Amino acid sequence: MYLDTEFAPEGPQEMSTLSVKYEEPTIRAFFPPEKREKYVRLFGKSNRRPDGLKKFHHEIIFDPKWSARIEPGADVVALLSARGAPGEAYLIGTSKDRSIVPLEDAVVLLEKESGILVCIPGRLACYCGPGRERRFILERGSPHTPL
């Protein structure tokens, strides 16, 4: 189910309010400068989004200044909560793409699927890739504390 009808398959090809609020600031904050515009465009257009998500899952590069690997067995909800995550998160690239769900549910879903959960747009997010070896906290605005 689409939260914003602008992103329903038959809707306009422009960025929705949710994409502008959650996705664009997250891409601009955590992706390397040379990749930002590409992904803002790819994620922002309904007809290009599936290709953009596929490329994203194969490239997976975040600016290393703002990403820290999550150790196996770490409590991701606790890590995000300790950094100020609210009780809900916006999901990118999962079966609940472009949905806002409870933080605990988002983390459980990311343990099964690849994607990004956005806690605070442009400031705090989490990425889980295929398998459990590619998991990162994405945080901007404060130095990383050990995970």
N, C-alpha and C positions, 0 to 999 in steps of 0.2 A: 504494500500500500504506500502511496506517495503522500508525504506530509504536505507538500506544496504542489498544487495542481499545475503550476508552471512547468514541472518536470515530469508530468505524466507523459507517456509516449506520444500522445497526440497534441501535446501543448506546444507553446512557442519555443523557439530554440535559444532563448536568452537565459541569462543567469537568474535564478530565483532569489528571493529574499534570504532563504536559508543558506544557499550557496555563498552569497555575498557575506553573510554574517559569520559563517563557520569555516567554509572551505578556503576562500580566497585569503583571509588573514593567516590561516594555518600553512597554506602553501608558501606564502610570502615570508613567513617567519622561519620555516624549517627546511625548505628545499634550497639547494645551492642557487645562487643568483642566476646562473646561466640556464637553469631549468624552470624557473618560476613562471614566466609568461607562457611557456609551452603547456604546463599543467593547468594553469588558470583557464586557458582556452580549451584544452581537452576535457577537463572536468565540467566546464561551464555550459557545454552544448550537449543537449540530450542525444543527438545523433552521433556524436563523437565520444561520448562518455564511456561506452563499453570498451572501445579501443584504448582510450586513455587509461582506464583502470587496468587493462591487461598489460600495457607498457609499463605502468607504474609498478605493478607487482613483479615485473622482471627486472626493472632498473633499480628500484629501492635505494635511492641515495638521499641521505639527509645531510644537512650541513653538520659536520662533526662538532662544531662549537656548541650546538644546541641539542645533541643527542647523546644518550648514555644507554649502553646495553643493559638489559634486565637479566639478572642472573637466573639460571634455572631454579625453579622452586620458590622464587620470590612471590610475595603476596602483592599482586599488581594493584588491587583496589586500595590496599593500605599505602602503597607507594604514591599513588595518585592523590589519595585523600590527604596524606601528610603534606603535599604540595599545594593544597587548596582546591582540589577538585570538588565541584558540587555533586549532588546526588544523581545527576543525569548527564548523559554524554550524547554527542551527535556522531553518527557512524558514517564512514566513507568506505565504499568498496565491499561491503559484506552483503549477505542476503537481506539485510535491513538497511541497505544504502539509503542515505538521506533521511534517516529517522532519528528521533531523539528518544532514548530509552534510559531506564535506570542504569547507573554506573555498573552495578554488580552484573546485570544482565549483559551489558556491553562487553565486559571483560570475559565473561563466560563464552559469548559468541566469538570473540577474537581468539580464544583458545582453540576453537574449531575451524575458523575461517581466517583468511588474511584480510587486513584492513587497518584503518586508522580510527581511533575514537578521539574525538575532540572534546576536551573538558572545558578549557577556557580558550576561545579563539585567539590564535596568535601567541599564546603564552604557555599552554599546557595541553599535551596530547600524548597518545601512546600508539605505537605501531606494532602489530604482530604479523609476521610473514608466514609463509608456508613452513610447516614444521615448527618446532619450538625454539630453534636456534637463532632466529632473527626477531628479537623483541627489543624495542627501544622505548624509553621515556623521552619525549621531546619537550624540552622546557626552555623558555626564554625569559629573561628578566631577573634571573638570580643564578648564582653559580650552582653547579651540580653538587649534590651531596652524594656520597657513595651509595650505590644501590646494593 
